[in-house]
């Protein structure tokens, strides 16, 4: 079952269960997927990799909003954004952090044959493709720079 079908099924389930917060987040996801499907030059569908990219973007937006609301002392809004972020995170693959991310980046550096900071572009290109959706681009970049320095 592809991502769009899964979201549609989960919307039905959330409606039946009366889960308003989950339903709101799922409808937002569905609207973004529909926008992508109907985009000019599109083929009327969204493959799973593009769907994951959309979900990652939505999740990052929620996390940034949570931080803003916390700094503005608005815990009510931060809580609502957190609920939506939790729903979105359920559809994302497990995020690599710490040692797992470091091991994956070391492996990519070895595959590319990078030896200095001059090879940053080659490593980042491969790393972003290999780790798409499983790690934050900023975290990957910082780690690659640290390892090549």
C-alpha positions in Angstrom: 0.0 0.0 0.0 1.5 3.3 -1.0 1.6 6.4 1.3 -1.4 8.1 -0.2 -3.6 5.0 0.2 -2.3 4.6 3.8 -3.2 8.2 4.6 -6.6 7.8 3.2 -7.3 4.7 5.2 -6.0 6.3 8.4 -8.3 9.3 7.8 -11.3 7.0 7.7 -10.1 5.2 10.9 -9.5 8.5 12.7 -13.0 9.8 11.7 -14.6 6.6 13.0 -12.7 6.8 16.2 -13.3 10.5 16.7 -9.6 11.4 16.9 -9.8 15.1 16.0 -6.1 15.9 16.5 -4.9 13.0 14.4 -7.6 13.7 11.8 -6.4 17.3 11.4 -2.8 16.3 10.9 -3.8 13.6 8.4 -5.9 16.0 6.4 -3.0 18.4 6.2 -0.7 15.6 4.9 -3.4 14.6 2.4 -3.7 18.2 1.1 0.0 18.5 0.6 0.1 15.1 -1.3 -2.9 16.2 -3.4 -1.1 19.5 -4.3 1.9 17.5 -5.4 -0.3 15.2 -7.5 -2.0 18.0 -9.3 1.2 20.1 -9.8 1.7 21.1 -13.4 3.8 18.6 -15.2 3.0 15.9 -12.7 1.6 12.5 -13.6 -1.2 12.5 -11.1 0.6 10.4 -8.5 3.2 10.8 -5.8 5.8 8.1 -5.4 6.9 7.1 -1.9 10.2 9.0 -2.0 8.5 12.2 -2.9 5.9 11.5 -0.2 8.6 11.0 2.4 10.2 14.3 1.4 6.8 16.0 1.9 6.4 14.4 5.3 9.9 15.4 6.3 9.2 19.0 5.4 5.9 19.0 7.3 7.6 17.5 10.3 10.4 20.1 10.3 7.8 22.9 10.0 6.0 21.5 13.1 9.2 21.2 15.1 10.2 24.8 14.2 6.8 26.0 15.2 7.0 24.3 18.5 10.3 26.0 19.3 8.8 29.4 18.3 5.7 28.9 20.4 7.9 27.8 23.4 10.0 30.9 23.1 6.9 33.1 22.9 5.5 31.4 26.0 2.5 29.8 24.2 2.4 26.2 25.5 -1.2 25.7 24.2 -0.1 26.2 20.6 3.2 24.2 21.1 1.2 21.3 22.5 -1.1 21.3 19.4 1.9 21.4 17.0 3.5 18.6 19.0 0.4 16.4 18.6 0.5 16.9 14.8 4.3 16.3 14.7 3.8 13.0 16.5 1.2 11.9 13.9 3.5 12.9 11.0 6.5 11.2 12.7 4.6 7.9 12.7 4.9 7.8 8.9 8.6 8.6 8.7 11.3 6.0 8.8 13.4 5.7 11.9 15.7 8.7 12.2 19.5 8.0 12.4 21.3 9.8 15.1 24.5 9.5 17.1 26.6 6.4 16.4 24.3 5.1 13.7 24.5 8.3 11.7 28.3 8.5 12.2 28.7 4.9 11.0 26.6 5.6 7.9 28.6 8.7 7.1 31.9 6.9 7.6 30.8 4.2 5.2 29.8 6.8 2.6 33.1 8.7 2.9 34.8 5.3 2.4 32.7 4.5 -0.7 33.4 8.0 -2.3 37.1 7.8 -1.4 37.0 11.3 0.2 40.2 12.4 2.0 39.8 16.1 2.6 37.3 18.9 2.9 37.7 19.5 -0.8 35.6 16.3 -1.3 32.7 17.7 0.7 30.4 18.1 -2.4 30.9 14.5 -3.5 30.2 13.1 0.0 27.2 15.3 0.6 25.6 14.3 -2.7 26.0 10.6 -1.9 25.0 11.1 1.8 21.9 13.0 1.0 20.7 10.4 -1.5 21.6 7.5 0.8 20.2 9.0 4.0 17.2 10.8 2.5 14.3 10.8 5.0 16.4 9.1 7.7 18.6 11.9 8.8 18.5 15.7 8.9 20.6 17.3 6.2 22.0 19.8 8.6 23.2 17.0 10.9 24.7 15.2 8.0 26.5 18.3 6.8 28.0 19.0 10.2 29.2 15.5 10.7 30.8 15.3 7.2 32.6 18.5 7.8 33.9 17.3 11.1 35.1 14.0 9.7 36.8 15.5 6.7 38.5 18.3 8.6 
